[in-house]
Amino acid sequence: MDISLKGRIAADLKAAMLSRNELTTTTLRGIKAAILNEEVAKGLRETGLEDAAIEQIIAKESKKRDEAAEMFERGGNQASADKERAEKEIISVYLPTQLSEDELSKLIDTVIETMQPDGMKDIGKVIGTVKVQVGNSADGAMIARLVKQSLTK
């Protein structure tokens, strides 16, 4: 039986609690809370969110950890930055494998070849098409940057 992403997180949280892994326990509780908040906000508390929507939440949480770690490093607080990066590592297990920059560039080139966009004014259409194709396996900022580079060549 294929277990849902939410079920996997719950099972891993239980295992972390039993093994007294404080960082993993705290991190996964935060993820569960973020998922619950989204379910409540969308009125899906009873049925729950689909795995794709949960992946989006996890991707946002992962990005938050990156941004927080960068800010801590700029502020000279390496211990907190390290903690944020450790949390990101725990979270990243639940995300699909991320495409490399090269893989993403090739996909973008294919999309541009197919769409024949009219320069930079169609950047939004190209980014939207690429995002639909890659789902949660690439960062939106990286997609935007690579599309912009490709369109300005």
Protein Blocks (a to p, Z undefined) as FASTA:
>chain_A
ZZdfklmmmmmmmmmmmnopaklmmmmmmmmmmmmmmmmmnopmmnopafklmmmmmmmm
mmmmmmmmmmmmmnopaklmmmmmmmmmmmmmmpccdddfklmmmmmmmmmmmnopghjk
lmmmmmmmmmmmnommbcfklmmmmmmmmmmZZ
